[in-house]
Amino acid sequence: MAVQLLGREREQAFLRGLLVDLRRGVGGMALVYGEPGIGKTALCRWLAEQATDCTVVKVRGSEADASLAFAGVHDLLRPFLRHLPTLPVGQQAALVQAIGLARPAVVPLQPLAVFGGAMALLTEAASHGPVLVIVDDVQWLDASSQQALGFIGRRLADDPVVIVLTAREGALAGVPVDRPLEVRGLDSDAVQRLVAEQTGETVDAERARRLAAATRGNPLALVMLARSADVDGAPAGMVEPLPLSTELRGAFTSRVRVLPEATRDALALLAVEGRLEAGVLSRVLTVAGLDEADLVAAEDAGIVQFEEGVLSFVHPLVRSAVYHDTGPQQRRSAHACLARSLPEGSDRRLWHLAAAATGPDPALATSLAALSERSAHLGGHLEAAAAAERAAQLSPPGDGRARLLLRAATLRLWAGDPSTAERRCSSALASAASPSTRALVRQVEGHLAISCGNLEEAHELLFRASTAEADDAALALHLRTEAAMPLVMRGDVAKAAALTAEAAALAAEVTGPETVFHAAFRAHLRTLSGQAPARAARAAVDRCIETFAERAATMPAGSLIVHTMAQALVCDGDLLGARDLLTRTVADARRVGALGMLPPVLASLADVYWWLGAWTRAYVTAGEALELAAETGQRNQRPYSLVVLARIEAGQGHPAVEAHAAEAGVLVEQMGSYSLRRYIAAVRGFAALGAGDPQAAVHQLEQVAEGVTADGMQDPSLIPWAPDLVEAYVSLERTEDAERAATQLQRQAHDSGHPWAAAAAWRCRGLLVDDANLDEPFARAMALHEQLPLPFERARTELCWGQRLRRVGRRRDAAHHLGRAESTFDALDATPWAQRVRVELRACGSPVKAPQPGAVHQLTLQEAQVAQHAAEGLTNREIAARLFVSPKTVENHLGRIYSKLGVRSRTELAVVWHRHHDAQPTP
């Protein structure tokens, strides 16, 4: 029977608009929200009837399934599983594990991999025709499926897929939508027609008005009141509406309580489970000593309904009323009955047993802990946390309960729920019996503080745990090493170095991987604080890389270890080694789906690419790091990605540099990560220097000089600022200041042994010596550059040398060096620096090339990412999987890229891209 709607013209027009867009190939996600019983489900049924030319998929959230990770995704994708073989292998593997079609792999599944696979499957189905997905009561879906819907919904603009969600008003906070529709109560005219339709009696306008006021125009309330009593029973003269929950509950329960006792018992079972498929229903009723005939009275009363072999209540509110009208003991008995009806080993059976339990049950707690492990392995962190929390409730007080609560806290932290994680830590601490367990709680509290940007608190928690609560030397050493991390993030390198040095006594008592990372980290901090050259740390760093590199992608702290070791290699001047370590780790992380570790590693890789002169690749990589930090909820990783991106933009004169630096600055101040504050000022100074504003450059770079001195940061390479400050001083003819800064750089270059710093120091010296001796320092710098794969730095030296030569009248020699610098800057798209060279060349009387706008300036960040991957030979599907977009979006981006770059095919794109962006003069 076709759905008939009364008084819903506004809502129907909105939904018709969605179908119009869908048929035009424009996708998206809409939210239909309102109070319970307002008619959201009826509107969706009407919408499904209108979509006769679309594939329509209906999913309904169920409280019974809310604890099962990706249960909603399974229901959503079931009609499209025939398209699975068309997806990239990684996405296939993620999906079949998440929805239970294959045994879980050894490596834990990352939710983002499942989200990307789900989107790919939907968009593949949509390539065969428009797809309409209706998700009713989305607030009852499991958290993982809600997150998946949010991920997919943000990426559907280019595909004929429309997702319509329904939710109770205010019940859905985690799924962003840009097309909301509030469903309001019916007006008195519609109320008059609806009541007449339900009762067969004519209702005058005044009575309709009073009924509308009493029920706030809620159709379900009107229907229930109309069926349960004469409409004249509505109180005369009522002005204020009655509380809806009171009205509805009274209407529902009054109709249930007159049913036979066996029917009420059957309804109690259904209220606990939510919905029952025919086969399960038969078993449940048999176990309870009932049969299907006992449900006939409830069906005749309009309380339950059979649809497609599934028994359910006519509305979730009816279930709620029956559930709460059932006593706690009867509910526990119903849970126990349902558990006996379900297969041994099923997750739902386990949850019913847990709900039936009345006290500690160690065996059941152990099973729930195992369920938590399985759910986490599938990427369902919130569902895993819920299982651990229930296991804790069923465990006796002590370390066992504390460690379950601690696991729940860690899972909630990973899932982006820090406030609940903090409460679980407090409960775990109250139950902890041993010092080591209390230390582990403090460790998680420290990680929680870091994720929230409370770096001082994080240090105190971790340090206190390592000294006062850890009764195991290995744990104490690990905590002491971790306690140094927030100090480095705050910029206090000297204190961090001292702390790791004090931990050496602990390291002497321990044999194991804790000592390997501690030794490497301690050696690296000695380099940063100027206590030892980078070469002295190399043996410890190499051992750490050998120990951890191959398994870093599967370790909780893997990204931290890899990032730190890559920094150590950069300090030693081994940029190619750092690149290889980081690219290998990125490949491993992608292979095993460890997407959470990618943001910091990709940002580090982008930084290394910048040094190596692969600036477009650096730009694309930094952009991916930034996007993944947002997708994986790693707010604390965004500032670093933003700063790296801003430095690339500063070198190329990109207009977005200040916006990204400013955004990073806001986050840094919120988080207290003051080491990045220095980096931001260095980027701004570098941008000002390239733009020809030495005064602004000095203003920023002097802040860096003061900050790194206060931080105890003596290594000149991680935040490259000193050569820029010398050059800015020289431009302003502040010779004494330039001399002082150059001398400091020369000393740091000698102490650190960094070859780049030595080359930059000789360049700075060349800016300051007298005219008769200018060639020697520049020649020394160039000799060092020949040993280094740093094209931008070499070009800067040639620019400075050419400037000095021109000013002493040696124009031919000047033009030689300036011409080489121009070629390098053009290859790098270093527009402001190329412009500076051309000014000098014109002054020499030399011909000047016409400036060519770099492709990266013409493309958006995502277009640059697509162009890079297309130039590398990836297919549209592979690019889509890498960037978490649909193949149609990739296709549309490629069309815009072709237009902007003046190419007509992927082959031409690859030629142009490689000629301009991968042919930088790196050795």
C-alpha positions in Angstrom: 0.0 0.0 0.0 1.3 3.4 -1.0 2.3 5.7 1.9 -0.2 8.5 2.5 1.1 11.6 4.2 -0.9 14.5 5.7 0.4 18.0 6.1 4.0 17.1 5.0 4.2 19.3 1.8 7.4 21.1 3.1 9.2 17.9 3.9 8.2 16.2 0.7 9.5 19.1 -1.3 12.9 18.7 0.5 13.1 15.0 -0.2 12.1 15.4 -3.9 15.0 17.8 -4.2 17.3 15.1 -3.0 16.0 12.8 -5.7 16.4 15.4 -8.4 20.1 15.9 -7.4 20.6 12.1 -7.2 19.3 11.7 -10.8 21.6 14.4 -11.9 24.6 12.5 -10.4 25.0 14.8 -7.4 25.4 12.9 -4.1 25.4 13.9 -0.5 23.9 13.1 2.9 20.8 14.6 4.6 19.5 14.3 8.1 15.8 14.1 8.9 15.4 14.8 12.6 12.7 15.5 15.1 11.2 14.2 18.3 10.1 10.5 18.6 6.9 9.7 16.7 7.0 12.8 14.6 6.9 10.9 11.3 10.5 10.5 10.2 10.1 6.8 9.3 6.9 7.5 7.3 8.7 10.2 5.3 11.5 7.8 4.5 9.0 5.1 3.4 7.4 7.7 1.1 10.9 8.7 -0.3 11.7 5.0 -1.0 8.4 4.7 -3.0 9.4 7.7 -5.2 12.9 6.3 -6.0 11.6 3.7 -8.4 14.6 4.2 -10.8 17.2 3.9 -8.0 18.7 1.1 -6.0 17.2 1.6 -2.5 18.9 0.2 0.6 17.2 0.5 4.0 19.1 0.1 7.2 17.6 0.5 10.7 19.6 1.2 13.8 19.0 -1.2 16.7 20.0 -0.9 20.3 20.7 -4.7 20.3 23.4 -4.2 17.6 24.9 -1.0 19.0 27.7 -2.9 20.7 28.7 -4.9 17.6 31.4 -3.1 15.6 30.5 -2.4 12.0 27.1 -4.1 12.2 25.5 -1.2 10.5 28.1 -1.2 7.7 27.4 -4.9 7.2 23.7 -4.2 6.7 24.4 -1.2 4.4 26.8 -3.1 2.1 25.1 -6.5 2.0 23.2 -5.7 -1.3 26.5 -4.6 -3.0 28.9 -7.4 -2.0 28.9 -8.7 -5.6 31.0 -5.7 -6.4 33.8 -6.6 -3.9 36.1 -8.1 -6.5 36.3 -4.8 -8.4 37.9 -3.0 -5.4 41.7 -2.7 -4.7 43.0 -5.6 -2.7 43.6 -3.6 0.4 40.0 -2.3 0.5 38.6 -5.8 -0.1 40.6 -7.2 2.8 39.5 -4.4 5.2 35.8 -4.9 4.3 35.7 -8.6 4.5 37.3 -8.6 7.9 35.1 -5.8 9.3 31.8 -7.3 8.3 32.9 -10.9 9.2 33.3 -12.5 5.9 36.9 -13.5 6.7 38.9 -14.3 9.8 40.6 -11.3 11.2 44.2 -10.8 10.1 47.1 -10.7 12.5 47.5 -6.9 12.2 44.6 -4.9 13.8 42.3 -3.4 11.4 42.3 0.5 11.1 38.8 2.0 10.9 39.8 4.4 8.1 40.6 1.5 5.9 37.1 0.1 6.4 35.6 3.6 5.8 37.4 3.9 2.5 36.5 0.4 1.4 32.8 1.0 2.3 32.8 4.2 0.3 34.5 2.5 -2.7 31.9 -0.3 -2.7 29.0 2.2 -2.6 30.4 4.4 -5.4 31.2 1.3 -7.5 27.5 0.3 -7.1 26.5 3.8 -8.1 28.5 3.5 -11.3 25.7 1.1 -12.4 22.8 3.4 -11.4 21.7 5.9 -8.7 21.8 4.6 -5.1 19.6 5.8 -2.3 20.5 4.7 1.2 18.0 5.3 4.1 19.3 4.8 7.6 16.5 5.0 10.1 17.3 5.6 13.8 20.9 6.2 13.0 21.5 7.1 16.7 21.2 3.4 17.5 23.8 2.3 15.0 27.1 1.1 16.4 29.7 3.9 16.8 32.0 2.5 14.1 29.2 2.5 11.5 28.2 6.1 12.5 31.8 7.2 11.9 31.8 5.4 8.6 28.7 7.2 7.5 30.2 10.6 8.4 33.3 9.7 6.4 31.4 8.6 3.4 28.9 11.5 3.5 31.6 14.1 3.2 32.9 12.6 -0.1 29.8 12.0 -2.2 29.4 15.2 -4.1 30.7 13.6 -7.4 28.8 10.4 -7.2 25.0 9.4 -7.6 24.7 8.3 -3.9 22.4 10.0 -1.5 22.3 8.9 2.2 19.3 10.0 4.2 19.6 9.6 8.0 16.8 9.9 10.6 17.5 10.6 14.2 15.8 11.9 17.3 16.3 15.6 17.8 19.7 16.2 19.5 20.6 12.5 19.5 23.2 12.7 16.7 26.4 14.7 17.2 29.1 12.6 15.5 27.8 12.6 11.9 28.1 15.9 10.2 25.6 16.7 7.5 25.1 19.8 5.3 21.4 19.2 4.5 19.3 18.9 7.6 15.5 18.8 7.7 13.6 19.3 10.9 10.3 17.5 11.0 7.8 19.5 13.0 4.4 18.7 14.4 1.3 18.8 12.3 -0.9 21.8 12.2 -4.5 21.7 13.3 -5.9 21.1 9.8 -3.7 18.0 9.4 -4.6 16.9 12.9 -8.3 17.2 12.1 -7.8 15.0 9.0 -5.6 12.4 10.7 -7.9 11.9 13.7 -10.9 11.6 11.4 -9.0 9.0 9.3 -8.1 7.0 12.4 -11.4 7.1 14.2 -13.9 7.4 11.3 -15.4 10.4 13.2 -15.6 14.1 12.2 -13.6 16.3 14.5 -14.3 20.0 14.7 -11.6 22.6 14.4 -11.6 23.5 18.1 -11.1 19.9 19.2 -8.4 19.5 16.6 -6.7 22.6 17.9 -6.8 21.3 21.5 -5.5 17.9 20.3 -2.6 19.5 18.4 -1.7 21.5 21.5 -1.8 18.5 23.8 0.4 16.4 21.5 2.4 19.1 19.8 1.1 17.8 16.5 3.0 14.5 17.0 1.3 11.9 14.6 2.2 8.9 16.7 0.7 10.5 19.8 -2.4 11.4 17.9 -2.9 7.9 16.5 -2.3 6.3 19.9 -4.7 8.6 21.7 -7.2 8.3 19.0 -7.1 4.5 19.3 -7.0 4.3 23.0 -9.7 6.8 23.9 -12.4 9.0 22.5 -10.9 12.2 21.2 -13.3 14.1 23.4 -11.2 12.8 26.3 -8.6 15.5 25.6 -8.8 18.1 28.4 -10.9 21.1 27.5 -9.3 24.5 27.6 -5.7 23.0 27.7 -3.2 25.7 26.8 0.2 24.1 27.7 1.0 20.9 25.9 1.3 17.8 28.1 4.8 16.2 28.3 4.9 13.9 25.3 6.7 11.1 27.0 4.0 10.9 29.7 1.2 11.0 27.1 2.8 8.3 24.9 3.9 6.0 27.7 0.4 6.1 29.2 -1.1 5.4 25.8 1.2 2.5 25.1 1.3 0.8 28.4 -2.5 1.0 28.8 -2.9 -1.0 25.6 -0.2 -3.5 26.5 -1.5 -4.2 30.1 -4.8 -5.4 28.8 -3.2 -8.1 26.7 -2.9 -11.8 27.9 0.0 -12.6 30.3 1.7 -14.8 27.7 1.5 -12.0 25.1 3.1 -9.6 27.6 5.9 -12.1 28.3 6.6 -12.4 24.6 6.6 -8.6 24.3 9.2 -8.4 27.1 11.5 -10.7 25.1 11.0 -8.6 22.0 11.6 -5.4 24.0 15.0 -6.7 25.2 16.2 -7.7 21.8 14.5 -5.0 19.7 13.8 -7.2 16.6 13.7 -10.9 16.0 14.1 -12.7 12.7 11.7 -15.6 12.2 14.2 -18.4 12.9 15.5 -16.8 16.1 11.9 -15.9 17.1 10.8 -19.5 17.0 13.8 -20.7 19.2 13.3 -17.9 21.7 9.6 -18.5 22.2 10.3 -22.3 22.6 12.9 -21.7 25.2 10.5 -19.3 27.0 7.7 -21.8 26.9 5.7 -19.7 24.5 4.7 -19.9 20.8 3.9 -17.5 18.0 0.2 -17.7 18.7 0.9 -15.6 21.8 1.9 -12.7 19.6 -1.4 -12.5 17.6 -3.1 -10.3 20.2 -0.2 -7.8 20.1 -0.2 -7.7 16.3 -4.0 -7.2 16.2 -3.6 -4.3 18.7 -1.1 -2.6 16.4 1.8 -3.0 18.8 4.0 -5.3 16.7 4.4 -6.0 13.0 5.9 -8.6 10.8 7.9 -7.2 7.9 10.1 -9.3 5.6 10.3 -12.1 8.1 11.3 -9.9 11.0 9.1 -9.2 14.1 9.5 -5.7 15.5 7.5 -3.1 17.4 5.6 -0.6 15.2 7.8 2.2 16.6 10.9 2.4 18.8 8.9 4.4 21.3 6.5 1.4 21.8 9.5 -0.8 22.5 10.8 1.8 25.0 7.5 1.9 26.8 7.2 -1.9 27.0 10.9 -2.2 28.1 10.6 0.3 30.9 7.2 -1.1 32.0 9.0 -4.4 32.5 10.7 -5.0 35.9 14.5 -5.4 36.2 14.1 -9.1 37.2 11.9 -9.8 34.2 14.4 -8.0 31.9 17.3 -10.1 33.3 15.2 -13.3 32.8 14.5 -12.2 29.2 18.2 -11.6 28.5 19.0 -15.1 29.9 16.3 -16.7 27.8 17.6 -14.9 24.7 21.2 -16.0 25.5 20.1 -19.6 25.6 18.4 -19.3 22.2 21.5 -18.0 20.5 24.5 -20.0 19.2 27.4 -20.7 21.5 30.2 -18.2 20.9 28.1 -15.5 19.3 28.8 -12.0 20.4 25.2 -11.1 20.9 24.7 -14.2 23.2 27.7 -12.9 25.2 26.1 -9.5 25.6 22.8 -11.0 26.7 24.6 -13.1 29.3 26.3 -10.0 30.5 23.0 -8.2 30.8 21.5 -11.1 32.8 24.4 -11.2 35.3 23.7 -9.9 38.8 27.2 -10.0 40.3 30.8 -10.7 39.7 31.4 -13.5 37.1 35.1 -14.0 36.3 34.5 -16.4 33.5 32.0 -14.1 31.8 34.4 -11.2 32.3 37.2 -13.1 30.6 34.9 -13.8 27.6 34.0 -10.1 27.4 37.6 -9.1 27.6 38.3 -11.4 24.6 35.3 -9.8 22.8 37.0 -6.4 23.5 40.2 -7.7 21.9 38.3 -8.9 18.8 36.3 -5.7 18.4 39.5 -3.6 18.7 41.2 -5.8 16.1 38.4 -5.0 13.7 38.8 -1.3 14.4 35.7 -0.9 16.6 37.4 0.9 19.4 34.3 2.3 21.1 32.6 -1.1 21.0 35.7 -2.7 22.3 35.8 -0.1 25.1 32.2 -1.0 26.0 33.0 -4.7 26.3 36.0 -4.0 28.5 33.9 -1.8 30.7 31.3 -4.5 31.2 34.0 -7.0 31.9 35.4 -4.7 34.6 31.9 -4.5 36.2 31.8 -8.3 36.3 35.3 -8.5 37.8 36.2 -8.3 41.5 38.0 -5.2 42.7 41.8 -5.3 42.2 44.3 -5.1 39.4 42.2 -7.2 37.0 39.4 -4.7 37.1 41.8 -1.8 36.9 43.5 -3.1 33.8 40.2 -3.7 32.1 39.2 -0.1 32.9 42.6 1.0 31.7 42.1 -0.8 28.4 38.7 0.9 28.0 40.4 4.3 28.7 43.0 3.6 26.1 40.4 2.5 23.5 38.3 5.6 24.1 41.4 7.8 23.8 42.1 6.2 20.4 38.5 6.7 19.4 38.6 10.4 20.2 36.6 10.4 23.4 39.1 11.9 26.0 36.5 12.9 28.6 35.2 9.4 29.1 38.8 8.1 28.9 39.7 10.3 31.8 36.8 9.0 33.9 37.9 5.4 33.2 41.4 6.2 34.3 40.1 7.6 37.6 38.0 4.4 38.1 41.1 2.3 37.3 43.2 4.1 39.7 40.7 3.6 42.5 40.7 -0.2 41.8 44.4 -0.6 41.2 46.2 -2.7 43.9 49.8 -2.9 42.7 52.3 -0.1 42.0 52.9 -1.3 38.4 49.2 -1.1 37.6 49.0 2.4 39.1 52.0 3.3 37.0 50.3 2.0 33.9 47.2 4.2 34.7 49.5 7.2 35.0 51.0 6.4 31.7 47.6 6.4 30.0 46.8 9.7 31.8 50.0 11.1 30.4 49.1 10.0 26.9 45.7 11.6 27.4 47.3 14.8 28.5 49.5 14.9 25.4 46.6 14.3 23.1 44.7 17.2 24.7 47.8 19.5 24.5 48.5 19.5 28.3 52.2 18.9 27.9 53.3 20.0 31.4 50.7 17.8 33.0 51.8 14.9 30.8 55.4 15.3 31.8 54.5 15.4 35.5 52.3 12.3 35.3 54.8 10.2 33.4 57.7 11.3 35.5 55.9 10.7 38.8 54.9 7.3 37.6 58.4 6.4 36.6 59.8 7.4 40.0 57.1 6.7 42.5 54.8 4.0 41.1 56.7 1.8 38.7 58.1 -1.2 40.6 59.6 -2.8 37.4 62.9 -1.4 36.0 61.8 -1.9 32.3 58.5 -0.1 32.9 60.3 2.7 34.9 62.8 3.2 32.1 60.1 3.3 29.4 58.1 5.8 31.5 61.1 8.0 32.1 61.9 8.1 28.4 58.3 8.9 27.6 58.4 11.7 30.2 61.0 13.4 28.1 58.8 13.6 25.1 56.4 16.4 26.2 59.5 18.3 27.3 60.8 18.2 23.8 57.4 19.2 22.4 57.4 22.2 24.8 60.8 23.2 23.6 62.8 22.3 26.8 65.5 20.2 25.1 68.1 20.7 27.8 65.8 19.4 30.5 64.7 16.4 28.3 68.4 15.6 27.7 69.1 15.8 31.5 66.2 13.5 32.2 67.2 10.8 29.8 70.8 11.0 31.1 69.5 10.4 34.7 67.6 7.3 33.4 70.9 5.7 32.3 71.1 4.0 35.7 67.8 2.3 35.1 68.9 1.3 31.6 71.8 -0.6 33.2 69.3 -2.9 35.0 67.3 -3.7 31.9 67.8 -5.8 28.8 65.3 -5.5 26.1 63.9 -3.1 23.4 63.3 -0.3 26.1 67.0 0.2 26.4 67.5 0.4 22.6 65.1 3.3 22.1 66.3 5.0 25.3 69.9 4.9 24.1 69.0 6.3 20.7 66.7 9.0 22.1 69.2 10.0 24.7 72.0 10.2 22.0 69.7 12.3 19.8 68.9 14.7 22.6 72.6 15.2 23.2 72.9 16.2 19.6 70.0 18.6 19.8 71.3 20.2 23.0 74.8 20.6 21.6 76.4 18.2 24.0 77.7 15.9 21.2 77.9 15.8 17.4 75.3 13.9 15.5 77.9 11.4 14.4 78.3 10.3 18.0 74.6 9.2 18.1 74.8 7.3 14.8 75.5 3.8 16.3 72.6 4.0 18.7 70.3 5.4 16.0 71.2 2.6 13.6 70.6 -0.1 16.2 67.2 1.4 17.0 66.3 1.5 13.3 67.5 -2.1 12.9 65.4 -3.2 16.0 62.2 -1.4 15.3 61.9 -0.3 11.6 60.4 -3.5 10.2 57.7 -3.7 12.9 57.1 0.0 13.5 53.9 0.0 11.5 52.3 -2.5 14.0 53.6 -0.9 17.2 51.5 1.6 19.3 54.6 4.0 19.5 56.0 3.1 16.1 55.4 6.6 14.6 57.2 8.2 17.5 60.2 6.0 17.1 60.5 6.4 13.4 60.0 10.2 13.5 62.7 10.5 16.2 65.1 8.3 14.3 64.5 10.2 11.0 65.2 13.4 12.8 68.5 12.0 14.1 69.5 11.0 10.5 68.7 14.5 9.3 70.9 16.0 12.1 73.7 13.7 10.8 73.2 15.0 7.2 71.9 11.6 6.0 68.8 12.9 4.3 68.7 10.0 1.8 68.7 7.5 4.8 66.0 9.5 6.5 63.9 9.4 3.2 64.4 5.7 2.8 63.4 5.0 6.4 60.3 7.1 6.2 59.1 5.9 2.8 59.6 2.3 3.9 57.5 3.0 7.0 54.8 4.7 5.0 54.6 1.7 2.7 54.4 -0.7 5.6 51.7 1.4 7.3 49.6 1.5 4.1 50.1 -2.3 3.6 48.9 -3.2 7.0 46.3 -0.5 7.2 48.0 1.3 10.1 46.7 4.7 9.0 46.8 6.3 12.4 50.6 6.3 12.3 50.8 8.0 8.9 50.3 11.7 9.8 53.5 12.3 11.7 55.5 10.0 9.5 54.2 11.7 6.3 54.9 15.1 7.7 58.5 14.1 8.5 58.8 12.7 5.0 57.5 15.9 3.5 60.2 17.8 5.5 62.9 15.6 4.1 61.5 16.0 0.6 61.8 19.7 1.1 65.5 19.5 1.9 66.1 17.2 -1.1 64.4 19.6 -3.5 61.4 17.5 -4.3 59.1 20.3 -3.4 56.0 19.3 -5.2 56.3 15.8 -3.8 56.8 17.5 -0.4 53.7 19.7 -0.9 51.5 16.7 -1.8 52.9 14.6 1.1 52.4 17.3 3.7 48.8 17.8 2.4 48.1 14.1 2.8 49.5 14.2 6.4 47.2 17.2 7.2 44.1 15.5 5.8 44.9 12.2 7.6 45.5 13.9 10.9 41.9 15.3 10.6 40.4 12.0 9.5 42.1 10.0 12.2 41.2 12.5 14.9 44.9 13.3 15.7 44.5 17.0 16.5 47.9 17.1 18.1 49.5 16.1 14.8 48.0 18.9 12.8 50.4 21.7 13.8 53.5 19.9 12.6 51.8 19.1 9.2 50.7 22.7 8.9 54.2 24.1 9.6 55.8 21.7 7.1 53.2 22.7 4.5 53.7 26.4 5.2 57.5 26.1 4.7 57.0 24.6 1.3 54.6 27.3 0.4 57.0 30.0 1.7 59.7 28.8 -0.6 57.3 28.9 -3.6 55.6 32.1 -2.7 52.2 30.4 -2.3 49.5 32.7 -1.0 48.3 30.2 1.6 51.5 30.3 3.6 50.3 32.8 6.2 46.9 31.1 6.7 48.6 27.8 7.4 51.2 29.4 9.7 48.4 31.2 11.6 46.3 28.1 12.0 49.4 26.2 13.3 50.1 29.0 15.7 46.6 28.9 17.2 46.9 25.1 17.7 50.4 25.4 19.2 49.3 28.0 21.8 46.3 25.8 22.7 48.6 22.7 23.1 51.7 24.3 24.5 53.9 22.8 21.9 56.3 25.7 22.0 59.1 24.0 19.9 56.7 24.4 16.9 56.3 28.1 17.8 59.9 28.5 16.9 59.4 26.6 13.7 56.4 28.9 12.7 58.4 32.0 13.3 61.3 30.5 11.2 58.8 29.8 8.4 57.5 33.4 8.5 61.0 34.8 8.5 62.0 32.6 5.5 58.9 33.7 3.6 59.6 37.4 4.3 63.2 37.0 3.2 62.2 35.4 0.0 59.6 38.2 -0.6 62.3 40.9 -0.2 61.3 42.1 3.2 64.4 41.7 5.4 63.0 43.9 8.2 60.0 41.5 8.7 62.4 38.6 8.4 64.6 39.9 11.2 61.6 40.5 13.4 60.5 36.8 13.1 64.0 35.2 13.1 65.2 37.1 16.2 62.3 35.5 18.1 63.6 32.1 16.9 67.1 32.9 18.0 65.9 33.9 21.5 63.5 30.9 21.7 66.0 28.1 20.7 68.5 29.5 23.1 66.0 29.4 25.9 65.0 25.9 24.8 68.6 24.6 24.8 68.3 23.7 21.1 71.8 23.9 19.7 71.5 21.8 16.6 71.2 24.1 13.6 69.4 21.8 11.2 66.0 20.9 12.5 64.8 24.5 12.5 66.9 26.2 9.8 66.9 29.9 10.7 70.4 31.1 11.3 71.5 31.6 7.6 68.2 33.4 6.9 68.9 35.8 9.8 72.5 36.5 8.7 71.2 37.3 5.2 68.5 39.6 6.5 71.0 41.4 8.7 73.3 41.9 5.7 70.4 43.3 3.6 69.8 45.8 6.3 73.5 46.6 6.6 73.5 45.5 10.3 77.0 44.1 9.9 77.8 43.6 13.6 74.6 41.6 14.1 75.3 39.6 11.0 78.8 38.9 12.2 77.6 37.7 15.6 74.9 35.4 14.1 77.4 34.0 11.5 80.0 33.2 14.1 77.3 31.4 16.2 76.3 29.4 13.1 79.9 28.5 12.4 80.4 27.3 15.9 77.2 25.2 15.8 78.2 23.7 12.4 81.6 22.7 13.9 80.0 21.2 17.1 77.2 19.3 15.3 79.3 18.2 12.3 76.3 18.8 10.1 77.5 19.3 6.5 74.6 21.6 5.5 75.3 23.8 8.5 79.0 24.0 7.4 78.0 25.0 3.9 75.5 27.6 5.1 78.1 29.0 7.5 80.6 29.4 4.7 77.9 31.1 2.6 77.2 33.5 5.4 80.9 34.2 5.7 81.1 35.0 2.0 78.5 37.7 2.6 80.7 39.4 5.2 84.3 39.2 4.0 85.9 42.0 2.1 85.7 42.1 -1.7 89.2 40.8 -2.3 88.5 37.6 -0.4 84.9 36.8 -1.4 85.6 33.8 -3.6 87.2 31.5 -1.0 84.2 31.2 1.4 81.7 30.7 -1.4 84.0 28.1 -3.1 84.2 26.3 0.2 80.5 26.3 0.5 80.1 25.0 -3.1 82.5 22.2 -2.4 80.4 21.1 0.5 77.2 21.4 -1.6 78.6 19.1 -4.2 78.5 16.4 -1.5 74.9 17.1 -0.5 71.6 16.5 -2.3 70.3 19.9 -1.4 69.6 21.9 -4.6 67.8 24.8 -3.0 70.7 25.5 -0.6 73.2 25.2 -3.4 71.2 27.7 -5.5 71.0 30.1 -2.6 74.8 30.0 -2.3 75.1 30.7 -6.1 72.6 33.6 -5.7 74.6 35.2 -2.9 77.9 34.6 -4.7 76.5 36.1 -7.9 75.1 39.1 -6.0 78.5 39.9 -4.5 80.3 39.4 -7.8 78.0 41.7 -9.6 78.5 44.4 -7.0 82.3 44.3 -7.4 81.9 44.6 -11.2 82.6 40.9 -12.1 79.4 40.7 -14.2 80.4 37.7 -16.4 81.3 35.5 -13.3 78.1 36.8 -11.6 75.9 35.8 -14.6 77.4 32.3 -14.5 76.4 31.6 -10.9 73.1 33.5 -11.2 72.1 31.5 -14.3 72.7 28.3 -12.5 70.6 29.5 -9.5 67.8 30.6 -11.8 67.6 27.2 -13.4 67.4 25.5 -10.0 64.8 27.9 -8.6 62.6 27.5 -11.7 62.8 23.8 -11.4 61.7 24.0 -7.8 58.9 26.6 -8.6 60.7 28.8 -6.0 59.1 31.8 -7.6 60.2 34.6 -5.1 63.8 33.4 -5.3 63.7 33.1 -9.1 62.5 36.7 -9.2 65.4 37.8 -7.0 67.8 36.1 -9.4 66.3 37.8 -12.4 66.7 41.3 -10.8 70.4 40.5 -10.5 70.7 39.1 -14.0 69.1 42.3 -15.5 71.6 44.3 -13.5 74.3 42.2 -15.1 72.9 42.9 -18.6 72.2 39.3 -19.1 69.1 37.8 -20.8 66.3 36.8 -18.4 63.9 33.9 -18.9 60.2 34.6 -18.9 58.8 33.4 -15.6 56.8 30.2 -15.9 54.0 29.7 -13.3 54.5 26.5 -11.4 51.9 23.8 -11.7 51.6 23.7 -7.9 50.4 27.3 -7.9 47.6 26.5 -10.4 46.3 23.4 -8.7 44.4 22.9 -5.4 46.1 20.7 -2.8 43.9 17.7 -3.7 44.4 18.3 -7.5 48.2 18.3 -6.9 47.8 15.0 -5.0 45.8 13.5 -7.8 48.3 14.8 -10.4 51.3 13.4 -8.5 49.7 9.9 -8.2 48.5 9.9 -11.8 52.0 10.9 -13.0 53.4 7.9 -11.0 51.1 5.6 -13.0 48.4 4.9 -10.5 44.9 4.1 -11.8 41.9 6.1 -10.9 40.8 3.4 -8.5 44.2 3.3 -6.9 44.3 7.0 -6.5 40.9 7.0 -5.0 41.9 4.4 -2.5 45.0 6.3 -1.6 43.2 9.6 -1.1 39.9 8.2 0.4 37.8 9.7 -2.4 35.7 8.0 -5.1 37.0 7.2 -8.6 34.5 9.7 -10.0 36.0 12.5 -7.9 39.5 11.5 -9.2 38.1 11.6 -12.7 36.6 15.1 -12.1 39.9 16.3 -10.6 41.9 15.0 -13.6 39.6 17.0 -15.9 40.4 20.2 -14.1 44.1 19.3 -14.0 44.2 18.7 -17.7 42.6 22.1 -18.3 44.9 24.0 -16.0 48.1 22.4 -17.3 47.1 22.4 -20.9 47.4 18.6 -21.4 45.0 16.1 -22.9 46.0 12.7 -21.4 47.6 11.0 -18.5 50.7 10.4 -20.7 51.1 14.1 -21.3 50.4 14.9 -17.7 53.2 12.5 -16.6 55.7 14.2 -19.1 54.8 17.7 -17.9 54.8 16.7 -14.2 58.1 14.9 -14.2 59.8 17.6 -16.3 58.8 20.3 -14.0 58.6 18.6 -10.6 60.6 15.4 -10.5 63.6 16.6 -12.4 65.0 18.8 -9.7 68.8 18.8 -9.7 69.3 16.4 -6.9 72.4 14.1 -7.1 
